[in-house]
Amino acid sequence: MEAHPETNHGDDHGHGFAHVASVKSLILTWGTLMCLTGLTVYASTIHFGSNSMNLLVAMAIAIVKGTLVIVFFMHMRHEKPFHVIIIAAGILFAVLFVSIGLIDTGQYQDDVVWGSYDPGAQPTTSTTP
């Protein structure tokens, strides 16, 4: 029997329910996230030709950052494949639902009245017969 079973670093971690990430990997992940945050700020000052391209660059950086958080801080790297598939499927469906909602945003933009909303204003009456 080991003198310190909590320091067992084989497949059975000895603590039963969670994986303990090394400080080095957490600091490297945090540093990478900070660099990507700086890249996001820098990219926001550059015009990539169109608003769609600006959004695409920002979303690509955000996806990389989100993936790092999921893989290292949420310990998906050490999860069973079934759990990873379930999480990935949930994210896929969320993206799918938002995408479906965004498909028709150009269809109703002409109907939107842009301006200030004053809930206390009296309704206007029409004087034309």
N, CA, C and O atoms as CSV, one atom per row, in Angstrom:
chain,resi,resn,atom,element,x,y,z
A,1,MET,N,N,0.834,-1.183,0.000
A,1,MET,CA,C,0.000,0.000,0.000
A,1,MET,C,C,0.880,1.250,0.000
A,1,MET,O,O,1.911,1.289,0.673
A,2,GLU,N,N,0.478,2.250,-0.743
A,2,GLU,CA,C,1.253,3.486,-0.823
A,2,GLU,C,C,1.133,4.298,0.457
A,2,GLU,O,O,0.136,4.210,1.173
A,3,ALA,N,N,2.152,5.080,0.729
A,3,ALA,CA,C,2.115,5.939,1.910
A,3,ALA,C,C,1.154,7.100,1.704
A,3,ALA,O,O,0.492,7.539,2.645
A,4,HIS,N,N,1.078,7.593,0.480
A,4,HIS,CA,C,0.203,8.732,0.162
A,4,HIS,C,C,-0.665,8.374,-1.041
A,4,HIS,O,O,-0.277,8.682,-2.168
A,5,PRO,N,N,-1.816,7.742,-0.855
A,5,PRO,CA,C,-2.635,7.342,-2.007
A,5,PRO,C,C,-3.191,8.517,-2.791
A,5,PRO,O,O,-3.545,8.350,-3.958
A,6,GLU,N,N,-3.279,9.695,-2.197
A,6,GLU,CA,C,-3.805,10.847,-2.930
A,6,GLU,C,C,-2.818,11.371,-3.971
A,6,GLU,O,O,-3.192,12.203,-4.798
A,7,THR,N,N,-1.570,10.908,-3.952
A,7,THR,CA,C,-0.590,11.331,-4.944
A,7,THR,C,C,-0.446,10.327,-6.076
A,7,THR,O,O,0.439,10.472,-6.919
A,8,ASN,N,N,-1.298,9.317,-6.109
A,8,ASN,CA,C,-1.277,8.326,-7.175
A,8,ASN,C,C,-1.687,9.010,-8.479
A,8,ASN,O,O,-2.791,9.545,-8.580
A,9,HIS,N,N,-0.793,8.994,-9.485
A,9,HIS,CA,C,-1.079,9.697,-10.731
A,9,HIS,C,C,-1.278,8.733,-11.897
A,9,HIS,O,O,-1.037,9.101,-13.047
A,10,GLY,N,N,-1.713,7.509,-11.620
A,10,GLY,CA,C,-2.022,6.566,-12.676
A,10,GLY,C,C,-3.443,6.800,-13.175
A,10,GLY,O,O,-3.998,7.886,-13.007
A,11,ASP,N,N,-4.024,5.776,-13.789
A,11,ASP,CA,C,-5.392,5.903,-14.284
A,11,ASP,C,C,-6.391,6.075,-13.150
A,11,ASP,O,O,-7.365,6.816,-13.287
A,12,ASP,N,N,-6.159,5.400,-12.035
A,12,ASP,CA,C,-7.020,5.573,-10.874
A,12,ASP,C,C,-6.407,6.668,-10.021
A,12,ASP,O,O,-5.363,6.468,-9.401
A,13,HIS,N,N,-7.052,7.819,-9.989
A,13,HIS,CA,C,-6.465,8.981,-9.333
A,13,HIS,C,C,-6.552,8.931,-7.816
A,13,HIS,O,O,-5.946,9.768,-7.147
A,14,GLY,N,N,-7.269,7.999,-7.262
A,14,GLY,CA,C,-7.288,7.863,-5.824
A,14,GLY,C,C,-8.263,8.781,-5.123
A,14,GLY,O,O,-8.476,8.632,-3.920
A,15,HIS,N,N,-8.865,9.723,-5.825
A,15,HIS,CA,C,-9.813,10.620,-5.170
A,15,HIS,C,C,-11.230,10.361,-5.611
A,15,HIS,O,O,-12.154,11.005,-5.113
A,16,GLY,N,N,-11.433,9.442,-6.529
A,16,GLY,CA,C,-12.734,8.899,-6.787
A,16,GLY,C,C,-13.678,9.623,-7.720
A,16,GLY,O,O,-14.385,8.950,-8.469
A,17,PHE,N,N,-13.742,10.922,-7.732
A,17,PHE,CA,C,-14.802,11.556,-8.502
A,17,PHE,C,C,-14.366,12.674,-9.421
A,17,PHE,O,O,-15.177,13.103,-10.241
A,18,ALA,N,N,-13.179,13.165,-9.350
A,18,ALA,CA,C,-12.791,14.303,-10.180
A,18,ALA,C,C,-11.328,14.176,-10.580
A,18,ALA,O,O,-10.541,13.479,-9.940
A,19,HIS,N,N,-10.997,14.868,-11.649
A,19,HIS,CA,C,-9.613,14.928,-12.091
A,19,HIS,C,C,-9.011,16.237,-11.620
A,19,HIS,O,O,-9.639,17.289,-11.731
A,20,VAL,N,N,-7.815,16.178,-11.102
A,20,VAL,CA,C,-7.132,17.377,-10.641
A,20,VAL,C,C,-6.145,17.799,-11.719
A,20,VAL,O,O,-5.211,17.062,-12.035
A,21,ALA,N,N,-6.350,18.975,-12.280
A,21,ALA,CA,C,-5.458,19.480,-13.323
A,21,ALA,C,C,-4.193,20.040,-12.685
A,21,ALA,O,O,-4.224,20.572,-11.576
A,22,SER,N,N,-3.101,19.913,-13.393
A,22,SER,CA,C,-1.845,20.451,-12.877
A,22,SER,C,C,-1.871,21.977,-12.953
A,22,SER,O,O,-2.548,22.559,-13.800
A,23,VAL,N,N,-1.144,22.592,-12.078
A,23,VAL,CA,C,-1.064,24.050,-12.058
A,23,VAL,C,C,-0.455,24.558,-13.359
A,23,VAL,O,O,-0.862,25.598,-13.877
A,24,LYS,N,N,0.515,23.826,-13.880
A,24,LYS,CA,C,1.170,24.229,-15.128
A,24,LYS,C,C,0.163,24.296,-16.278
A,24,LYS,O,O,0.143,25.274,-17.025
A,25,SER,N,N,-0.669,23.265,-16.424
A,25,SER,CA,C,-1.638,23.275,-17.526
A,25,SER,C,C,-2.676,24.378,-17.333
A,25,SER,O,O,-3.113,24.991,-18.308
A,26,LEU,N,N,-3.074,24.638,-16.093
A,26,LEU,CA,C,-4.048,25.710,-15.845
A,26,LEU,C,C,-3.456,27.079,-16.168
A,26,LEU,O,O,-4.127,27.926,-16.759
A,27,ILE,N,N,-2.209,27.293,-15.784
A,27,ILE,CA,C,-1.554,28.583,-16.060
A,27,ILE,C,C,-1.326,28.756,-17.561
A,27,ILE,O,O,-1.528,29.847,-18.092
A,28,LEU,N,N,-0.906,27.689,-18.251
A,28,LEU,CA,C,-0.727,27.783,-19.705
A,28,LEU,C,C,-2.055,28.056,-20.410
A,28,LEU,O,O,-2.110,28.845,-21.353
A,29,THR,N,N,-3.112,27.408,-19.955
A,29,THR,CA,C,-4.434,27.648,-20.547
A,29,THR,C,C,-4.878,29.079,-20.284
A,29,THR,O,O,-5.381,29.748,-21.186
A,30,TRP,N,N,-4.697,29.550,-19.065
A,30,TRP,CA,C,-5.065,30.925,-18.724
A,30,TRP,C,C,-4.258,31.912,-19.569
A,30,TRP,O,O,-4.809,32.887,-20.078
A,31,GLY,N,N,-2.960,31.664,-19.718
A,31,GLY,CA,C,-2.128,32.545,-20.536
A,31,GLY,C,C,-2.572,32.570,-21.989
A,31,GLY,O,O,-2.592,33.623,-22.627
A,32,THR,N,N,-2.928,31.401,-22.504
A,32,THR,CA,C,-3.426,31.332,-23.874
A,32,THR,C,C,-4.730,32.106,-24.011
A,32,THR,O,O,-4.933,32.817,-24.995
A,33,LEU,N,N,-5.615,31.970,-23.026
A,33,LEU,CA,C,-6.879,32.710,-23.062
A,33,LEU,C,C,-6.640,34.219,-23.005
A,33,LEU,O,O,-7.336,34.983,-23.675
A,34,MET,N,N,-5.671,34.646,-22.218
A,34,MET,CA,C,-5.364,36.077,-22.149
A,34,MET,C,C,-4.797,36.567,-23.482
A,34,MET,O,O,-5.135,37.664,-23.927
A,35,CYS,N,N,-3.946,35.777,-24.119
A,35,CYS,CA,C,-3.417,36.156,-25.439
A,35,CYS,C,C,-4.537,36.235,-26.471
A,35,CYS,O,O,-4.570,37.153,-27.291
A,36,LEU,N,N,-5.450,35.273,-26.427
A,36,LEU,CA,C,-6.574,35.302,-27.367
A,36,LEU,C,C,-7.508,36.471,-27.077
A,36,LEU,O,O,-8.104,37.025,-28.001
A,37,THR,N,N,-7.643,36.852,-25.820
A,37,THR,CA,C,-8.439,38.042,-25.488
A,37,THR,C,C,-7.780,39.286,-26.069
A,37,THR,O,O,-8.460,40.151,-26.622
A,38,GLY,N,N,-6.459,39.377,-25.944
A,38,GLY,CA,C,-5.737,40.492,-26.561
A,38,GLY,C,C,-5.890,40.487,-28.077
A,38,GLY,O,O,-6.034,41.543,-28.694
A,39,LEU,N,N,-5.859,39.295,-28.676
A,39,LEU,CA,C,-6.069,39.182,-30.120
A,39,LEU,C,C,-7.477,39.630,-30.501
A,39,LEU,O,O,-7.666,40.260,-31.541
A,40,THR,N,N,-8.457,39.311,-29.671
A,40,THR,CA,C,-9.831,39.748,-29.924
A,40,THR,C,C,-9.928,41.267,-29.902
A,40,THR,O,O,-10.563,41.870,-30.767
A,41,VAL,N,N,-9.299,41.876,-28.916
A,41,VAL,CA,C,-9.317,43.345,-28.815
A,41,VAL,C,C,-8.615,43.960,-30.012
A,41,VAL,O,O,-9.105,44.929,-30.592
A,42,TYR,N,N,-7.460,43.401,-30.389
A,42,TYR,CA,C,-6.728,43.915,-31.546
A,42,TYR,C,C,-7.537,43.735,-32.830
A,42,TYR,O,O,-7.589,44.638,-33.665
A,43,ALA,N,N,-8.164,42.576,-32.986
A,43,ALA,CA,C,-8.953,42.304,-34.197
A,43,ALA,C,C,-10.154,43.236,-34.300
A,43,ALA,O,O,-10.624,43.523,-35.401
A,44,SER,N,N,-10.652,43.707,-33.165
A,44,SER,CA,C,-11.796,44.614,-33.209
A,44,SER,C,C,-11.430,45.985,-33.771
A,44,SER,O,O,-12.313,46.751,-34.158
A,45,THR,N,N,-10.142,46.299,-33.819
A,45,THR,CA,C,-9.708,47.583,-34.368
A,45,THR,C,C,-9.441,47.512,-35.866
A,45,THR,O,O,-9.199,48.534,-36.508
A,46,ILE,N,N,-9.484,46.313,-36.417
A,46,ILE,CA,C,-9.196,46.111,-37.841
A,46,ILE,C,C,-10.498,45.838,-38.580
A,46,ILE,O,O,-11.334,45.059,-38.121
A,47,HIS,N,N,-10.662,46.487,-39.733
A,47,HIS,CA,C,-11.829,46.217,-40.573
A,47,HIS,C,C,-11.413,45.199,-41.631
A,47,HIS,O,O,-10.519,45.464,-42.434
A,48,PHE,N,N,-12.063,44.032,-41.631
A,48,PHE,CA,C,-11.686,42.935,-42.517
A,48,PHE,C,C,-12.445,42.947,-43.835
A,48,PHE,O,O,-12.486,41.931,-44.529
A,49,GLY,N,N,-13.040,44.066,-44.191
A,49,GLY,CA,C,-13.704,44.177,-45.479
A,49,GLY,C,C,-15.210,44.263,-45.392
A,49,GLY,O,O,-15.832,44.974,-46.181
A,50,SER,N,N,-15.807,43.561,-44.456
A,50,SER,CA,C,-17.260,43.624,-44.289
A,50,SER,C,C,-17.596,43.278,-42.844
A,50,SER,O,O,-16.784,42.709,-42.114
A,51,ASN,N,N,-18.804,43.636,-42.458
A,51,ASN,CA,C,-19.234,43.312,-41.098
A,51,ASN,C,C,-19.317,41.802,-40.896
A,51,ASN,O,O,-19.050,41.301,-39.804
A,52,SER,N,N,-19.684,41.087,-41.946
A,52,SER,CA,C,-19.763,39.631,-41.851
A,52,SER,C,C,-18.391,39.027,-41.589
A,52,SER,O,O,-18.260,38.095,-40.796
A,53,MET,N,N,-17.376,39.553,-42.249
A,53,MET,CA,C,-16.024,39.039,-42.048
A,53,MET,C,C,-15.520,39.403,-40.643
A,53,MET,O,O,-14.854,38.596,-39.995
A,54,ASN,N,N,-15.836,40.607,-40.178
A,54,ASN,CA,C,-15.472,40.987,-38.810
A,54,ASN,C,C,-16.101,40.038,-37.802
A,54,ASN,O,O,-15.446,39.605,-36.854
A,55,LEU,N,N,-17.381,39.714,-38.009
A,55,LEU,CA,C,-18.077,38.787,-37.125
A,55,LEU,C,C,-17.461,37.403,-37.206
A,55,LEU,O,O,-17.311,36.736,-36.183
A,56,LEU,N,N,-17.105,36.962,-38.391
A,56,LEU,CA,C,-16.513,35.640,-38.568
A,56,LEU,C,C,-15.187,35.528,-37.820
A,56,LEU,O,O,-14.927,34.511,-37.178
A,57,VAL,N,N,-14.352,36.553,-37.893
A,57,VAL,CA,C,-13.068,36.541,-37.182
A,57,VAL,C,C,-13.298,36.518,-35.679
A,57,VAL,O,O,-12.658,35.747,-34.963
A,58,ALA,N,N,-14.209,37.360,-35.195
A,58,ALA,CA,C,-14.492,37.408,-33.765
A,58,ALA,C,C,-15.061,36.078,-33.271
A,58,ALA,O,O,-14.691,35.607,-32.196
A,59,MET,N,N,-15.947,35.479,-34.041
A,59,MET,CA,C,-16.537,34.202,-33.639
A,59,MET,C,C,-15.508,33.077,-33.679
A,59,MET,O,O,-15.553,32.181,-32.837
A,60,ALA,N,N,-14.589,33.102,-34.629
A,60,ALA,CA,C,-13.547,32.071,-34.692
A,60,ALA,C,C,-12.668,32.129,-33.443
A,60,ALA,O,O,-12.343,31.096,-32.859
A,61,ILE,N,N,-12.291,33.327,-33.042
A,61,ILE,CA,C,-11.480,33.479,-31.830
A,61,ILE,C,C,-12.282,33.033,-30.611
A,61,ILE,O,O,-11.748,32.358,-29.732
A,62,ALA,N,N,-13.556,33.405,-30.554
A,62,ALA,CA,C,-14.402,33.016,-29.425
A,62,ALA,C,C,-14.589,31.503,-29.353
A,62,ALA,O,O,-14.641,30.939,-28.260
A,63,ILE,N,N,-14.691,30.847,-30.496
A,63,ILE,CA,C,-14.841,29.391,-30.508
A,63,ILE,C,C,-13.577,28.717,-29.979
A,63,ILE,O,O,-13.658,27.742,-29.231
A,64,VAL,N,N,-12.416,29.231,-30.363
A,64,VAL,CA,C,-11.162,28.673,-29.851
A,64,VAL,C,C,-11.082,28.869,-28.339
A,64,VAL,O,O,-10.689,27.955,-27.614
A,65,LYS,N,N,-11.453,30.053,-27.864
A,65,LYS,CA,C,-11.424,30.318,-26.424
A,65,LYS,C,C,-12.420,29.430,-25.679
A,65,LYS,O,O,-12.093,28.879,-24.628
A,66,GLY,N,N,-13.611,29.290,-26.209
A,66,GLY,CA,C,-14.602,28.433,-25.575
A,66,GLY,C,C,-14.170,26.982,-25.534
A,66,GLY,O,O,-14.407,26.281,-24.550
A,67,THR,N,N,-13.532,26.532,-26.610
A,67,THR,CA,C,-13.036,25.160,-26.651
A,67,THR,C,C,-11.963,24.929,-25.595
A,67,THR,O,O,-11.945,23.883,-24.948
A,68,LEU,N,N,-11.071,25.895,-25.417
A,68,LEU,CA,C,-10.048,25.776,-24.380
A,68,LEU,C,C,-10.673,25.683,-22.992
A,68,LEU,O,O,-10.246,24.877,-22.165
A,69,VAL,N,N,-11.674,26.502,-22.744
A,69,VAL,CA,C,-12.348,26.476,-21.435
A,69,VAL,C,C,-13.011,25.123,-21.209
A,69,VAL,O,O,-12.892,24.538,-20.133
A,70,ILE,N,N,-13.710,24.631,-22.231
A,70,ILE,CA,C,-14.393,23.343,-22.091
A,70,ILE,C,C,-13.397,22.205,-21.896
A,70,ILE,O,O,-13.592,21.350,-21.032
A,71,VAL,N,N,-12.342,22.189,-22.688
A,71,VAL,CA,C,-11.396,21.069,-22.645
A,71,VAL,C,C,-10.581,21.068,-21.358
A,71,VAL,O,O,-10.411,20.014,-20.745
A,72,PHE,N,N,-10.074,22.218,-20.937
A,72,PHE,CA,C,-9.160,22.225,-19.797
A,72,PHE,C,C,-9.828,22.596,-18.477
A,72,PHE,O,O,-9.624,21.901,-17.482
A,73,PHE,N,N,-10.621,23.668,-18.435
A,73,PHE,CA,C,-11.209,24.078,-17.166
A,73,PHE,C,C,-12.402,23.222,-16.769
A,73,PHE,O,O,-12.654,23.026,-15.580
A,74,MET,N,N,-13.142,22.706,-17.756
A,74,MET,CA,C,-14.270,21.826,-17.443
A,74,MET,C,C,-13.862,20.356,-17.498
A,74,MET,O,O,-14.701,19.472,-17.326
A,75,HIS,N,N,-12.592,20.093,-17.736
A,75,HIS,CA,C,-11.988,18.764,-17.701
A,75,HIS,C,C,-12.602,17.783,-18.699
A,75,HIS,O,O,-12.619,16.578,-18.443
A,76,MET,N,N,-13.105,18.278,-19.830
A,76,MET,CA,C,-13.637,17.371,-20.842
A,76,MET,C,C,-12.539,16.492,-21.441
A,76,MET,O,O,-12.818,15.430,-21.996
A,77,ARG,N,N,-11.316,16.937,-21.324
A,77,ARG,CA,C,-10.177,16.165,-21.815
A,77,ARG,C,C,-10.076,14.817,-21.109
A,77,ARG,O,O,-9.574,13.849,-21.680
A,78,HIS,N,N,-10.552,14.754,-19.871
A,78,HIS,CA,C,-10.420,13.552,-19.063
A,78,HIS,C,C,-11.752,12.826,-18.877
A,78,HIS,O,O,-11.834,11.879,-18.095
A,79,GLU,N,N,-12.782,13.254,-19.579
A,79,GLU,CA,C,-14.096,12.628,-19.433
A,79,GLU,C,C,-14.219,11.392,-20.309
A,79,GLU,O,O,-13.411,11.150,-21.206
A,80,LYS,N,N,-15.250,10.628,-20.020
A,80,LYS,CA,C,-15.560,9.476,-20.855
A,80,LYS,C,C,-16.078,9.979,-22.199
A,80,LYS,O,O,-16.708,11.035,-22.262
A,81,PRO,N,N,-15.821,9.236,-23.271
A,81,PRO,CA,C,-16.276,9.673,-24.601
A,81,PRO,C,C,-17.783,9.920,-24.682
A,81,PRO,O,O,-18.224,10.801,-25.419
A,82,PHE,N,N,-18.565,9.161,-23.942
A,82,PHE,CA,C,-20.015,9.356,-23.954
A,82,PHE,C,C,-20.378,10.762,-23.475
A,82,PHE,O,O,-21.234,11.414,-24.073
A,83,HIS,N,N,-19.742,11.229,-22.415
A,83,HIS,CA,C,-20.031,12.566,-21.887
A,83,HIS,C,C,-19.626,13.648,-22.883
A,83,HIS,O,O,-20.326,14.648,-23.043
A,84,VAL,N,N,-18.503,13.444,-23.543
A,84,VAL,CA,C,-18.042,14.411,-24.540
A,84,VAL,C,C,-19.035,14.484,-25.703
A,84,VAL,O,O,-19.337,15.568,-26.202
A,85,ILE,N,N,-19.539,13.326,-26.128
A,85,ILE,CA,C,-20.515,13.297,-27.221
A,85,ILE,C,C,-21.799,14.021,-26.818
A,85,ILE,O,O,-22.364,14.764,-27.620
A,86,ILE,N,N,-22.264,13.814,-25.592
A,86,ILE,CA,C,-23.482,14.468,-25.125
A,86,ILE,C,C,-23.290,15.986,-25.066
A,86,ILE,O,O,-24.173,16.729,-25.493
A,87,ILE,N,N,-22.169,16.452,-24.552
A,87,ILE,CA,C,-21.898,17.897,-24.485
A,87,ILE,C,C,-21.791,18.477,-25.894
A,87,ILE,O,O,-22.355,19.534,-26.175
A,88,ALA,N,N,-21.072,17.790,-26.778
A,88,ALA,CA,C,-20.928,18.274,-28.159
A,88,ALA,C,C,-22.280,18.327,-28.859
A,88,ALA,O,O,-22.557,19.272,-29.598
A,89,ALA,N,N,-23.124,17.324,-28.636
A,89,ALA,CA,C,-24.457,17.323,-29.254
A,89,ALA,C,C,-25.296,18.488,-28.736
A,89,ALA,O,O,-26.024,19.116,-29.505
A,90,GLY,N,N,-25.203,18.778,-27.452
A,90,GLY,CA,C,-25.937,19.914,-26.894
A,90,GLY,C,C,-25.485,21.231,-27.503
A,90,GLY,O,O,-26.314,22.076,-27.841
A,91,ILE,N,N,-24.194,21.410,-27.644
A,91,ILE,CA,C,-23.670,22.628,-28.257
A,91,ILE,C,C,-24.085,22.704,-29.720
A,91,ILE,O,O,-24.457,23.773,-30.205
A,92,LEU,N,N,-24.026,21.584,-30.422
A,92,LEU,CA,C,-24.432,21.552,-31.822
A,92,LEU,C,C,-25.898,21.960,-31.983
A,92,LEU,O,O,-26.225,22.755,-32.864
A,93,PHE,N,N,-26.776,21.425,-31.142
A,93,PHE,CA,C,-28.192,21.781,-31.237
A,93,PHE,C,C,-28.434,23.245,-30.874
A,93,PHE,O,O,-29.283,23.897,-31.482
A,94,ALA,N,N,-27.699,23.772,-29.892
A,94,ALA,CA,C,-27.846,25.186,-29.556
A,94,ALA,C,C,-27.440,26.068,-30.736
A,94,ALA,O,O,-28.129,27.037,-31.056
A,95,VAL,N,N,-26.332,25.734,-31.377
A,95,VAL,CA,C,-25.885,26.481,-32.560
A,95,VAL,C,C,-26.905,26.349,-33.683
A,95,VAL,O,O,-27.197,27.323,-34.378
A,96,LEU,N,N,-27.442,25.158,-33.861
A,96,LEU,CA,C,-28.439,24.929,-34.899
A,96,LEU,C,C,-29.693,25.773,-34.658
A,96,LEU,O,O,-30.199,26.396,-35.592
A,97,PHE,N,N,-30.195,25.802,-33.440
A,97,PHE,CA,C,-31.404,26.568,-33.138
A,97,PHE,C,C,-31.188,28.066,-33.320
A,97,PHE,O,O,-32.057,28.760,-33.849
A,98,VAL,N,N,-30.037,28.567,-32.886
A,98,VAL,CA,C,-29.751,29.991,-33.064
A,98,VAL,C,C,-29.597,30.305,-34.545
A,98,VAL,O,O,-30.078,31.337,-35.013
A,99,SER,N,N,-28.931,29.422,-35.285
A,99,SER,CA,C,-28.749,29.638,-36.724
A,99,SER,C,C,-30.083,29.683,-37.456
A,99,SER,O,O,-30.281,30.523,-38.333
A,100,ILE,N,N,-30.989,28.793,-37.107
A,100,ILE,CA,C,-32.307,28.792,-37.742
A,100,ILE,C,C,-33.026,30.105,-37.451
A,100,ILE,O,O,-33.692,30.662,-38.323
A,101,GLY,N,N,-32.889,30.593,-36.230
A,101,GLY,CA,C,-33.514,31.867,-35.885
A,101,GLY,C,C,-32.906,33.048,-36.617
A,101,GLY,O,O,-33.597,34.027,-36.902
A,102,LEU,N,N,-31.624,32.966,-36.924
A,102,LEU,CA,C,-30.947,34.069,-37.601
A,102,LEU,C,C,-31.124,34.050,-39.110
A,102,LEU,O,O,-30.852,35.048,-39.777
A,103,ILE,N,N,-31.573,32.934,-39.653
A,103,ILE,CA,C,-31.720,32.827,-41.102
A,103,ILE,C,C,-32.683,33.872,-41.645
A,103,ILE,O,O,-32.437,34.452,-42.703
A,104,ASP,N,N,-33.770,34.115,-40.934
A,104,ASP,CA,C,-34.797,35.014,-41.468
A,104,ASP,C,C,-34.726,36.436,-40.913
A,104,ASP,O,O,-35.700,37.179,-41.029
A,105,THR,N,N,-33.620,36.828,-40.323
A,105,THR,CA,C,-33.558,38.179,-39.763
A,105,THR,C,C,-33.679,39.254,-40.832
A,105,THR,O,O,-34.174,40.345,-40.546
A,106,GLY,N,N,-33.243,38.980,-42.045
A,106,GLY,CA,C,-33.367,39.953,-43.121
A,106,GLY,C,C,-34.785,40.083,-43.644
A,106,GLY,O,O,-35.094,41.048,-44.344
A,107,GLN,N,N,-35.641,39.152,-43.327
A,107,GLN,CA,C,-37.004,39.146,-43.857
A,107,GLN,C,C,-37.905,40.184,-43.203
A,107,GLN,O,O,-38.819,40.700,-43.847
A,108,TYR,N,N,-37.664,40.494,-41.950
A,108,TYR,CA,C,-38.577,41.392,-41.243
A,108,TYR,C,C,-37.934,42.718,-40.840
A,108,TYR,O,O,-38.553,43.490,-40.108
A,109,GLN,N,N,-36.747,42.998,-41.281
A,109,GLN,CA,C,-36.075,44.229,-40.896
A,109,GLN,C,C,-36.785,45.471,-41.408
A,109,GLN,O,O,-36.710,46.521,-40.770
A,110,ASP,N,N,-37.481,45.383,-42.555
A,110,ASP,CA,C,-38.181,46.548,-43.077
A,110,ASP,C,C,-39.394,46.904,-42.230
A,110,ASP,O,O,-39.840,48.051,-42.242
A,111,ASP,N,N,-39.932,45.935,-41.496
A,111,ASP,CA,C,-41.105,46.173,-40.669
A,111,ASP,C,C,-40.765,46.774,-39.310
A,111,ASP,O,O,-41.655,47.255,-38.608
A,112,VAL,N,N,-39.501,46.752,-38.935
A,112,VAL,CA,C,-39.095,47.248,-37.627
A,112,VAL,C,C,-39.030,48.764,-37.668
A,112,VAL,O,O,-38.413,49.342,-38.564
A,113,VAL,N,N,-39.665,49.409,-36.697
A,113,VAL,CA,C,-39.621,50.862,-36.583
A,113,VAL,C,C,-38.528,51.201,-35.577
A,113,VAL,O,O,-38.666,50.952,-34.379
A,114,TRP,N,N,-37.448,51.768,-36.084
A,114,TRP,CA,C,-36.330,52.110,-35.216
A,114,TRP,C,C,-36.560,53.488,-34.622
A,114,TRP,O,O,-36.964,54.410,-35.330
A,115,GLY,N,N,-36.316,53.632,-33.370
A,115,GLY,CA,C,-36.475,54.916,-32.703
A,115,GLY,C,C,-36.710,54.691,-31.223
A,115,GLY,O,O,-36.589,53.573,-30.720
A,116,SER,N,N,-37.045,55.763,-30.540
A,116,SER,CA,C,-37.240,55.643,-29.097
A,116,SER,C,C,-38.646,55.144,-28.798
A,116,SER,O,O,-39.594,55.383,-29.546
A,117,TYR,N,N,-38.740,54.451,-27.691
A,117,TYR,CA,C,-40.020,53.920,-27.253
A,117,TYR,C,C,-40.408,54.661,-25.984
A,117,TYR,O,O,-39.667,54.652,-25.001
A,118,ASP,N,N,-41.569,55.303,-26.009
A,118,ASP,CA,C,-42.054,56.033,-24.848
A,118,ASP,C,C,-43.375,55.404,-24.417
A,118,ASP,O,O,-44.413,55.666,-25.024
A,119,PRO,N,N,-43.344,54.575,-23.371
A,119,PRO,CA,C,-44.573,53.898,-22.975
A,119,PRO,C,C,-45.626,54.846,-22.428
A,119,PRO,O,O,-46.799,54.478,-22.367
A,120,GLY,N,N,-45.247,56.059,-22.027
A,120,GLY,CA,C,-46.203,57.010,-21.473
A,120,GLY,C,C,-46.831,57.913,-22.518
A,120,GLY,O,O,-47.710,58.713,-22.195
A,121,ALA,N,N,-46.395,57.798,-23.764
A,121,ALA,CA,C,-46.906,58.677,-24.821
A,121,ALA,C,C,-48.348,58.301,-25.172
A,121,ALA,O,O,-48.728,57.131,-25.140
A,122,GLN,N,N,-49.126,59.311,-25.502
A,122,GLN,CA,C,-50.515,59.095,-25.909
A,122,GLN,C,C,-50.538,58.593,-27.351
A,122,GLN,O,O,-49.748,59.046,-28.178
A,123,PRO,N,N,-51.434,57.668,-27.652
A,123,PRO,CA,C,-51.522,57.200,-29.047
A,123,PRO,C,C,-52.014,58.304,-29.958
A,123,PRO,O,O,-52.856,59.117,-29.575
A,124,THR,N,N,-51.486,58.323,-31.152
A,124,THR,CA,C,-51.897,59.344,-32.109
A,124,THR,C,C,-53.196,58.884,-32.788
A,124,THR,O,O,-53.407,57.697,-33.039
A,125,THR,N,N,-54.046,59.857,-33.071
A,125,THR,CA,C,-55.300,59.541,-33.749
A,125,THR,C,C,-55.200,59.991,-35.183
A,125,THR,O,O,-54.586,61.014,-35.484
A,126,SER,N,N,-55.798,59.236,-36.053
A,126,SER,CA,C,-55.771,59.546,-37.478
A,126,SER,C,C,-56.890,60.517,-37.790
A,126,SER,O,O,-58.013,60.333,-37.321
A,127,THR,N,N,-56.608,61.551,-38.576
A,127,THR,CA,C,-57.625,62.540,-38.949
A,127,THR,C,C,-58.144,62.288,-40.350
A,127,THR,O,O,-59.055,62.982,-40.802
A,128,THR,N,N,-57.594,61.324,-41.036
A,128,THR,CA,C,-58.076,61.051,-42.406
A,128,THR,C,C,-59.272,60.122,-42.329
A,128,THR,O,O,-59.290,59.197,-41.516
A,129,PRO,N,N,-60.286,60.362,-43.179
A,129,PRO,CA,C,-61.490,59.520,-43.129
A,129,PRO,C,C,-61.281,58.152,-43.695
A,129,PRO,O,O,-62.208,57.343,-43.715
